Amino acid sequence: MKKSVDNAIAASIGQLPQARQSHVVVTEGDRSLPVLIENAGAAARFAWEEFIYGKIRNPHTRAAYERAIRRFLVHCEALNKELPTVSPRDVGSYLDEQDYAPATKKLHLSAIRHFFDTLVTRHVIMLNPAHSVRGERLQVVEGKTPEITIAQARKLVQSLDTNHVVGLRDRAIITIMIYTAARVGAVAALRRGDFYDLGDQHCLRFSEKGGKSREIPVRHDLQKFVGDYLSAGGTEYADKSKPLFRTTVRKTKKLTQNPMTAGDMARMVKRRMKDAGLPSRLSPHSFRVTTITDLLSQGVPLEDVQNLAGHADPRTTRLYDRRKRKVTRNIVERISV
């Protein structure tokens, strides 16, 4: 059953051969509409495009919400439902059938609820069937991202071969994530003009989630690491619109004009960690956890750490705090059995 649903979803977004898409109506740009949306008329089609392409600006959120809504609509199609006849029971039973983690189920419910709100606004349906459906209780006390210890982070940085531009580049990337708590996506988006001198100090300007732009001062050792990379790569005076961190031509250790993506940086960090003998479960986001925990452990006010991390809510910053985990381990070690 799950395989057939997956195939139906794949067909609805144009990923199956044409012979298996005969029941799907394709719209402009070879983008297909879910069958229930197409059958519901022009207002439903407008609501679909308004919600997916108009209201959601973040591409990752858009992809996740579209996937969730398409899956639910395929489920309703299998039940011979039309949009006006979808009920809270259909939404609840759909969520019960899914073998997802609670957080993923909450995401699916949020996507369905917001989409049906748009259908109500556009007078496609009268009531939102997801409005009264409750999600599973989920209380996140601590994030799941594994922490890299201070010793491990130092070992990683010291293990890098900085006798060539690639090593200098990778050291600059890793230390930026450590000393600014920036997300790997924000580091990948840096342009040459985002590293600049204010006269008394250098700064980095990050473009982050939610359209935020943040300026973070650069400490002296990080300034040197970035400067060494720029000097070795001959990009000290490059155009400000050019990428700060560039890919290389295979193993030639020569920089290209192409920017490193967040995926490129994540794979680089994984390779470097493996070479340094560090646990494979660590990731670029582990640096963010370590930096936040370290500053809180030193007594830096939560508000200041929150500003560095770029969190809108201090509760999000607390999810990165691993101090409680250390206390728990200490208690566990004292068990006498």
Residue, then its C-alpha position, 0 to 999 in steps of 0.5 A: m500500500k505504501k509503495s503504491v502511495d509513493n508511486a502516486i505521489a511521484a506521478s503527481i510531481g512528474q517523476l514516473p514515466q509518462a505511461r504511468q501518469s495518464h490519470v494526472v493532469v499536467t499544468e504549465g511548466d510540466r508541473s502537475l496538479p493533484v487530482l483532487i485539486e484539478n477536479a475541484g475547479a479554478a478556485a482550488r487551482f488558484a488556492w494551490e498556487e497561492f499557497i505553495y508558490g505565493k505564501i511560502r517563501n523558504p524553498h525548504t519549507r515549500a518542498a516539505y509542505e508540498r510533499a506532505i499535502r500531496r501525500f495527504l491528497v493521494h490518501c484522500e483520492a484513494l478513499n474516493k473523497e473530493l475536497p468538500t467531503v474531507s473530514p476531520r476523521d480523514v485527517g486523523s486516520y491519515l496521521d495515525e497510519q503514518d509511520y513518522a516521528p511525532a515531529t514529522k507528523k506535526l509538520h504534516l498536520s501543519a501543512i494540511r491545516h494551513f493549506f485547507d485554511t487557504l481553500v476556505t479563504r478561496h471558498v473552495i470548501m466551507l470548513n477546515p477539516a484539519h482545524s480541530v485535529r490535534g497533533e501528538r504531544l511533543q516536548v523537546v527539551e534538548g536538540k538531537t544534534p550531537e555535540i563536538t567537544i572542545a578537544q575534538a574541535r581543536k583536534l580537527v582544526q590542528s589536523l588540517d594540512t594548511n600548506h595549500v589553498v584547499g587546507l586553508r579554505d577548509r580551515a577558514i570554513i570550519t573556524i567560521m562555523i566555530y567562532t560565529a555559530a553560523r549555520v553551514g548554509a549561511v557560510a556557503a552564502l557568503r560573498r567576498g564583500d561579506f568579509y570586510d574591515l570596519g577600521d577597528q575590526h573585521c566583520l562577517r555579514f551573514s544572510e540567514k533563515g527568515g531573510k535575516s542579515r546579521e553582522i558578526p565581529v571576527r576575532h583575530d585568529l579567525q581574521k588571520f585564517v580567512g586572510d591566509y585563505l584569500s591570499a593563497g587563493g589570489t582572491e583578496y581583491a576579488d569582486k565583492s559579488k563573487p563567492l567567498f569560498r570556491t570549489t576546486v578542480r578535482k584534486t588539482k588544488k586550484l580554485t574555480q569560480n564556482p561557489m561551494t554549496a552547503g552540501d559541498m561544505a557538509r561533505m568536506v566537514k565529514r571527510r575532515m572529521k573522518d581523517a581526524g578520527l572523529p565520530s561519524r555522527l558529528s556534522p557541521h551543526s555540531f559546531r553550533v551546539t558546542t559554541i552555544t554550550d561553551l558560552l553558556s557554561q562560561g556564564v555569558p547571558l542567554e540573551d547575548v548567546q541568543n543574539l549570536a546564534g540568531h534565534a528569535d526565541p530564547r527557547t530555541t537557544r536552550l535546545y542547543d545547551r548540553r550542560k544538563r546532559k553532563v549533569t545527567r551523566n554524572i548522576v548515572e555514573r554514581i549508580s552503585v549496581 
